[in-house]
């Protein structure tokens, strides 16, 4: 009875799941700022800008006065018709790149964007390699188990040899303990 199936996931299934994930990401990335309402744009920008006085909080999360002022500036600039990039550039000019919650994907910062994909890809390959080796070792064990079977004649010879080694004589109603006991009485 096998508890673990022979194949956890086939290569074809893995490929389809990966393709589906890429399609979902592509559809999510296709939303442009023109498709969003001004409130949705403001909410998106509030999550992209860091509070300059709070540790690790965006202006969306912070209740500091400067964060409230920055939220108001974002809304005013949206009403004036500025794009999201222009609004981000305005805050970068005033506070520097540290104001952005996620760094721009250029230069050294490109490493920050690529490393998760590299790590995930490497982890996926490692899992596939482990599963492949598990199947291969399972197949080896199964074939080794089949090769160990003895014929009836070989088994009979083996059992006779074991009987001789322990001093058991066939036909005796007593086991090896009785034979040892008789030897000690004869001495």
C-alpha positions in Angstrom: 0.0 0.0 0.0 1.5 3.3 -1.1 0.8 6.3 1.1 2.7 8.8 -1.1 1.7 8.9 -4.8 4.5 8.1 -7.4 4.3 11.7 -8.7 3.5 14.7 -6.5 3.1 17.0 -9.5 3.9 16.3 -13.1 6.1 18.6 -15.2 3.1 19.4 -17.4 0.9 20.4 -14.4 3.7 22.5 -13.0 4.1 24.3 -16.4 0.4 25.1 -16.6 0.3 26.4 -13.0 3.3 28.6 -13.7 1.8 29.9 -16.9 -1.5 30.6 -15.1 0.4 32.6 -12.4 2.1 34.7 -15.1 -1.2 35.4 -16.8 -2.7 36.6 -13.5 0.2 38.9 -12.8 0.0 40.2 -16.4 -3.7 41.0 -16.0 -3.1 42.7 -12.7 -0.3 44.8 -14.2 -2.5 46.0 -17.0 -4.6 48.4 -14.9 -3.6 52.0 -15.7 -4.0 55.0 -13.5 -6.7 56.3 -16.0 -8.9 53.4 -15.1 -8.9 54.4 -11.4 -11.0 56.9 -9.6 -9.2 59.9 -7.9 -9.8 58.3 -4.5 -8.3 55.0 -5.7 -5.3 56.8 -7.1 -4.8 58.7 -3.9 -5.1 55.5 -1.9 -2.5 53.8 -4.2 -0.1 56.8 -3.8 -0.6 56.9 0.0 0.6 53.3 0.1 3.7 54.1 -2.1 5.0 57.1 -0.1 6.8 56.7 3.2 6.2 58.9 6.2 9.4 61.0 6.7 9.2 60.9 10.6 7.8 57.5 11.2 9.8 54.3 11.2 8.7 51.9 8.4 5.2 53.4 7.9 3.7 54.7 4.8 1.6 57.9 4.9 -1.5 55.6 4.6 -0.5 53.9 7.9 0.8 56.9 9.8 -1.2 59.3 11.9 1.6 61.9 12.2 0.7 65.5 11.1 3.2 65.5 8.3 1.7 62.3 6.9 -1.8 63.9 7.0 -0.3 67.0 5.2 1.3 64.7 2.5 -2.1 63.0 1.9 -3.7 66.4 1.4 -1.0 67.4 -1.1 -1.5 64.1 -3.0 -5.2 64.8 -3.3 -4.6 68.3 -4.4 -2.2 67.3 -7.1 -4.6 64.6 -8.4 -7.3 67.3 -8.7 -4.8 69.5 -10.6 -4.5 66.6 -13.1 -0.9 65.5 -12.4 0.0 61.9 -13.1 1.1 59.4 -10.4 4.7 59.6 -11.6 4.7 63.4 -11.4 3.4 63.2 -7.9 6.0 60.7 -6.9 8.7 62.8 -8.5 7.5 65.9 -6.6 8.0 64.0 -3.2 11.3 62.5 -4.3 12.6 66.1 -5.2 11.6 67.3 -1.7 12.6 64.2 0.5 14.9 62.1 -1.7 14.4 58.4 -2.9 13.9 57.2 0.7 10.3 58.6 0.5 9.4 55.8 -1.9 8.1 52.6 -0.2 9.4 50.5 -3.1 12.6 51.6 -4.8 12.7 52.3 -8.5 13.8 49.3 -10.6 17.0 50.7 -11.9 20.7 50.5 -11.0 21.6 48.8 -7.8 17.9 48.8 -6.8 17.2 46.4 -9.7 18.8 43.7 -7.5 16.0 44.2 -4.9 13.4 43.5 -7.6 15.1 40.5 -9.2 16.3 38.6 -6.1 12.9 37.4 -5.1 12.3 35.9 -8.6 15.7 34.3 -8.6 15.2 32.9 -5.1 11.7 31.6 -6.0 13.0 30.1 -9.3 15.9 28.4 -7.5 13.6 27.1 -4.8 11.2 25.7 -7.4 14.1 24.0 -9.2 15.4 22.5 -5.9 11.9 21.1 -5.1 11.7 19.5 -8.6 15.2 18.1 -8.2 14.3 16.6 -4.7 11.0 15.1 -6.1 12.9 13.6 -9.1 15.5 12.0 -6.8 12.8 10.7 -4.4 11.1 9.0 -7.4 14.4 7.6 -8.6 15.4 6.2 -5.2 11.9 4.8 -4.8 12.2 3.0 -8.1 15.6 1.6 -7.1 14.2 0.3 -3.8 11.3 -1.3 -5.6 13.6 -3.1 -8.1 16.0 -4.1 -5.3 13.1 -5.6 -3.3 12.2 -7.7 -6.4 15.8 -8.9 -6.8 16.0 -10.2 -3.2 13.4 -12.9 -3.5 14.7 -16.4 -3.1 13.5 -19.5 -4.9 12.1 -22.3 -2.7 15.3 -24.4 -3.2 17.6 -21.5 -2.2 15.5 -20.8 0.9 15.6 -24.5 1.9 19.4 -24.5 1.6 19.6 -21.3 3.6 17.4 -22.7 6.4 19.4 -25.9 6.6 22.6 -23.9 6.9 21.1 -21.8 9.8 19.9 -25.0 11.5 23.4 -26.5 11.3 24.9 -23.3 12.6 22.7 -23.2 15.7 22.9 -27.0 16.3 19.3 -27.8 15.5 18.6 -31.2 14.1 15.5 -31.8 12.0 13.2 -34.3 13.3 14.1 -33.6 16.9 11.2 -32.4 18.9 13.5 -30.3 21.0 14.9 -27.0 19.9 18.5 -25.8 20.2 18.1 -25.0 23.9 17.4 -28.7 24.7 20.5 -29.8 22.7 22.6 -27.4 24.7 21.1 -28.7 27.9 21.9 -32.3 26.9 25.5 -31.4 26.2 25.9 -29.8 29.6 24.5 -32.9 31.3 26.8 -35.2 29.4 29.9 -33.4 30.7 
